[in-house]
Amino acid sequence: MSEVTDITVHRPAGPKPTKDTKQNGIVTAYLVAYNVSQMLGWTVMMIIMVSHIFKTHSYLLLYEDVERILQICQTAAILEIVHSMTGLVRSNWILTAFQVYSRVFLIWGIIWSVPSTQNGLPVALWLFAWTITEIIRYTFYFFSLLPGPVPSFLVWCRYTFFIILYPIGVTGELMSIFAAIPVVRDSKMYSFELPNKWNFAFNYYYYLCFIVISYVPVFPQLYIHMFNQRNKVLAGAFDRHRQKAE
């Protein structure tokens, strides 16, 4: 389940007991640099993908054009788990870890491991869904670190685009995993059978089946959660706007 559903605004953690404002400034500068880097990385990825579509009039071989930058940007998101665990941002580290893992797993455990899954409609679906989502998300986080409010249009995008992008992304992810399952089953990829010197058994094929099944209960819960958060945030923004008008 790769759509990032943690909508907690990324701000530096509250002041330390010593109120070391210099340290807090360093944290803010680091978070700004991280979010700007990710925003630019995903923006470049979008430019490359749009250029590919216009030049070739096809989504085939799209992944090859963005493979390296995608691997770098998405794998770098592991830092977000560290950010939440260390209190640099106010977000649930377990939820963050789950979301980041699901994407990193798809990139390395499916797409990189099973090259036959790298082309076709499924990859195009989640690539565009992820890219649009991340450009909006990291831009939102960047503005949340600056003085003053986040632009209202950006807030609306942050809490609205998921309505269509989340199902599209999940559909593409599932299609990619389904495409990899026969290859994994026949090749016994990443599987360990007993007996072996580690006395440990693992079947990657069954693990992929488990991942697919996990989408059934998790996707609706996260999707509903995101709608609830959308209602809270946009309703609050509307109330503040109305109060200012009065």
C-alpha angles and dihedrals in degrees: 000000000000107000107110104238100172101112097175109130111252106237130147114274116265119279116292117246087263091052090226098183092182091058090047089052091052090051091050092049090050093049091047090051092048095049094044091050091051092044091053092044094053091043091055088049091054092049091051092049095047090047090051092052093049094046100044101024085222140089091218114117088012092129093057091061094055103027099109098042090044092052091049097046096043096043090048087061086079084083088070089067088055090047092055096041092052095044097247087129131026102243138113107267093203092056090043091051091049093051096045093045093053091057097040088048092053092048097048106017096047116013099036095036096048107039092186088072094059098088134053141050099310093062092045090053098054094035093060093039092051095044097051090044094050096046089055094041098050092043088052091050091048093054091044088062093054126081114270133028126317110257108270094230090055091049089052092050091047092055100034111041092065089071090077102016097056096057091043092051094046091048091053092046093052092047090052092050092047089052091053098046098078091048092049092047095050096042096039087225116193090357126134120199128196135284101051136133092261092052088224131126129199131168114200091193092061090044090057090049089053091050091053092048091049090064090068098068098024102050097058092046094051093043092052090045090054091051090051091051090047091054092049096047099042093042090052092049090050092051092050091049091050092049091052091050091053 
